[in-house]
């Protein structure tokens, strides 16, 4: 199969530390956290031990018409907004956008939990016709697992293929990876890729019941999560969205598009075992497969964006796997230290933030990394901002279910 | 219900639920306002509220051929008259 080069021509993100490049970079430079106190949802929040949440705490001006809003839950607002921004940024001609050679790879962990909660509330209260009728005709469209991808396709008239992975924390790294493969092998000429997740306390409840959430910093939310730090005590669930536009290199070059970076490799594998525990062999293999796919040496990588959720075991296993494959050469940053774990969006957001660092020529430190856990010390942690060019970066993500991804990007010179 | 009362109710629904102000009476609603099958289902639920009674599946299916505001008003008029007749019989 002929392999084509794939480049990134646009990127945007809505995150707990800002919306778009300038505010996000400012937060990184100033060491600003986007973690806040968990809001009362009048549902399960009163039982949750972890009182922290990576919150998008600023208003976003949406200008979606009712024709589009009627099938959108909160998750699709985030998704369509970042999609709109990267379509504008990429400047693709309208006839290309609607012509079938632009596809979408976009997902969320399970559609819109806010809408699903209302549906279930009605189910459990049902018993009369009025309650039954409360299930609106559009509730499924708002809450289904591929709601983000199809709402984007509807809003912008995109007619290419739809990929909507829903693999928890690897959802959007898979979006980018599978989008990359679709363009690389000529199935599409461009792919709009990303992921989103909305504010959702039921996700917090799941991790809270697994004792995986941070609880020791409930009175100081901005000091958690603490990836790789000795005092880390678990992850912080967060909301947000990230998206990138992938295009075939020659197509992008000929139309004069700004090229932010090239996607040079992607790998995805499964641990084939436990669905929760991190797996050293599985993760190590993913990282090696990513390098093989990119046809580069570990020492070629300048920067690694670690998955690093700040759980006790997850960080240790990731540090061990990363150390075994890359040694101490590349700088390693844990971006979740700034914003928490944005679930389906994390792979895309971390790719976008890595692109921003590439563009700005600096590497943000892992926030709150005051005392490195000895068991995580076999990699080169970034503890202070570094002004340095970043040419090649790896973005690592691992998900519940034992799914691992590694994405490699390189700045064009 | 008089035809005038029905028209007032339907126009209020269009403004409140579909953000369509003063729809033209005889234009194709899909072409002019993007009124689609999802909106049609929502409209039927609103019509049930106006009439204060449930629509049968057969009655709902008849609505699927409607294209204009005047046709909606005709449709509701027939339903309202039927219910009035039934109520007088009982």
Interface residues (C-beta under 8 A of the other chain):
Chain A: X66 X67 X70 X71 X129 X133 X136 X137 X138 X141
Chain B: X18 X19 X34 X38 X39 X41 X42 X45 X48 X54
